[in-house]
Amino acid sequence: MLYFCDILTQLTDEGFSKIMVLRETDPKCLAEDRKIAAEKGLSTEKVRKMSALKSARELYEIITKTSEFPSLRDYAQKLWNELHNQYFS
């Protein structure tokens, strides 16, 4: 349960912000985002958000695929929808 709670925190605005900071400060993530941005003609900031959203989506899918608790899956869905709508609407 602690594992799922940790994942849920990453699906909040604060958790997503932490993922963004990681992508901004980790040299490997920064280089990856810059490379993708150059290849696709996008801003590094846009690629960073897309990469962070992909990470959050993967965490959300862990809960929906492995949790045996429907209420936990529903809560993860709610957090995911809010996060996605906030950053990509």
Buried (B, 14 or more C-beta within 10 A) or exposed (E): EEEBEEBBEBBBEEBBEBBBEBBBEEEEBBEBBEEBBEEEEBEBEEBBBBBBBEBBBEBBEBBEEEBEEEEBBEBBBEBBEEBBEEBEE
